[in-house]
Amino acid sequence: MRNIVEQLPGQRVSFLVCSDAQLKPTDFSDLQVRCGSGHIVEDLYGLAETDLVVGPPSTYSGWGAFYGQKALAMLQNPADVVDV
């Protein structure tokens, strides 16, 4: 996430994090993060409204990108880097 912010200097970047894990915005320290509601449909529609969907190879991430006609970057492992 920090790498994405670094690639977009001078732009306001924020993240919508949707997960079945219990997360808080404070888990992401200096990043602008909003957590999804945790409701599967609300989170999917939320992802569809983002500019870029980044996530694991899953139909969940894929559906959000497809429905919103947004770019999709699938991360195969935690060390992967997204080139925006």
Sine and cosine of phi, psi and omega as CSV:
sin_phi,cos_phi,sin_psi,cos_psi,sin_omega,cos_omega
0.00,0.00,-0.66,0.75,0.04,-1.00
-0.90,0.43,-0.58,0.81,0.03,-1.00
-0.89,0.45,-0.62,0.79,0.05,-1.00
-0.90,0.43,-0.71,0.70,0.03,-1.00
-0.86,0.51,-0.68,0.73,0.00,-1.00
-0.89,0.45,-0.50,0.87,0.00,-1.00
-0.98,0.21,-0.18,0.98,-0.06,-1.00
-0.84,-0.54,0.86,0.52,-0.05,-1.00
-0.88,0.47,0.63,-0.78,0.03,-1.00
0.98,0.18,-0.03,1.00,0.03,-1.00
-0.96,-0.28,0.51,-0.86,0.05,-1.00
-1.00,0.10,0.88,-0.47,-0.05,-1.00
-0.87,-0.49,0.78,-0.63,0.09,-1.00
-0.70,-0.72,0.31,-0.95,-0.10,-0.99
-0.81,-0.59,0.62,-0.79,0.18,-0.98
-0.96,-0.28,0.88,-0.47,-0.02,-1.00
-0.96,-0.29,0.89,-0.46,0.02,-1.00
-0.91,-0.41,0.83,-0.56,-0.07,-1.00
-0.39,-0.92,0.39,-0.92,0.13,-0.99
-1.00,0.03,-0.02,1.00,0.09,-1.00
-0.99,0.14,0.44,-0.90,0.05,-1.00
-0.99,0.17,0.97,-0.23,-0.03,-1.00
-0.87,-0.49,0.41,-0.91,0.08,-1.00
-0.78,-0.63,0.52,-0.86,0.06,-1.00
-0.81,0.58,-0.50,0.87,0.00,-1.00
-0.93,0.36,-0.23,0.97,0.06,-1.00
-0.92,0.38,-0.22,0.98,-0.10,-0.99
-0.91,-0.42,0.41,0.91,0.05,-1.00
0.55,0.84,-0.97,-0.23,-0.19,-0.98
-1.00,0.01,0.16,0.99,0.01,-1.00
-1.00,-0.08,0.46,-0.89,0.09,-1.00
-1.00,0.08,0.97,-0.24,-0.11,-0.99
-0.77,-0.64,0.66,-0.75,0.15,-0.99
-0.84,-0.54,0.71,-0.70,0.03,-1.00
-1.00,-0.04,0.62,-0.78,0.07,-1.00
-0.90,0.43,0.23,-0.97,-0.05,-1.00
-0.94,0.34,-0.38,0.92,-0.07,-1.00
0.99,-0.10,-0.18,0.98,0.07,-1.00
-0.99,0.11,0.81,-0.59,-0.15,-0.99
-0.82,0.57,-0.68,0.73,-0.03,-1.00
-0.95,0.31,-0.69,0.72,0.02,-1.00
-0.87,0.49,-0.68,0.73,-0.01,-1.00
-0.91,0.41,-0.65,0.76,0.03,-1.00
-0.89,0.46,-0.70,0.72,0.04,-1.00
-0.92,0.38,-0.55,0.83,0.08,-1.00
-0.89,0.46,-0.71,0.71,0.04,-1.00
-0.88,0.48,-0.61,0.80,0.00,-1.00
-0.90,0.43,-0.35,0.94,-0.01,-1.00
-1.00,-0.04,-0.07,1.00,-0.01,-1.00
-0.99,0.17,0.22,-0.97,0.05,-1.00
-0.98,0.18,-0.50,0.86,-0.05,-1.00
-0.52,-0.85,0.74,-0.67,0.06,-1.00
-0.98,-0.22,0.83,-0.56,0.03,-1.00
-0.85,-0.53,0.79,-0.61,0.00,-1.00
-0.12,-0.99,-0.06,-1.00,0.02,-1.00
-0.96,0.30,0.26,-0.97,0.06,-1.00
-0.93,0.38,0.99,-0.15,-0.03,-1.00
-0.50,-0.86,0.39,-0.92,0.07,-1.00
-0.94,0.35,-0.41,0.91,0.00,-1.00
-0.90,0.44,-0.80,0.60,0.06,-1.00
-0.89,0.45,-0.68,0.73,-0.02,-1.00
-0.88,0.48,-0.65,0.76,-0.01,-1.00
-0.91,0.41,-0.69,0.72,0.02,-1.00
-0.84,0.54,-0.70,0.72,0.01,-1.00
-0.93,0.37,-0.68,0.73,-0.01,-1.00
-0.90,0.44,-0.77,0.64,-0.07,-1.00
-0.90,0.44,-0.65,0.76,0.00,-1.00
-1.00,0.06,-0.02,1.00,-0.06,-1.00
0.80,0.61,0.76,0.65,-0.03,-1.00
-0.92,-0.39,0.32,-0.95,0.08,-1.00
-0.92,0.40,0.51,-0.86,-0.02,-1.00
-0.77,-0.64,0.78,-0.62,0.10,-0.99
-0.87,-0.50,0.91,-0.41,0.00,-1.00
-0.99,-0.14,0.77,-0.63,0.00,-1.00
-0.99,-0.13,0.87,-0.49,0.00,-1.00
-0.98,0.19,-0.51,0.86,0.04,-1.00
-0.51,-0.86,0.30,-0.96,-0.07,-1.00
-0.86,0.51,-0.37,0.93,-0.03,-1.00
-0.99,0.11,-0.15,0.99,0.00,-1.00
-0.88,0.47,0.52,-0.85,0.00,-1.00
-0.87,-0.49,0.69,-0.72,0.02,-1.00
-1.00,-0.05,0.78,-0.63,0.06,-1.00
-0.98,-0.21,0.96,-0.27,-0.01,-1.00
-1.00,0.03,0.00,0.00,0.00,0.00
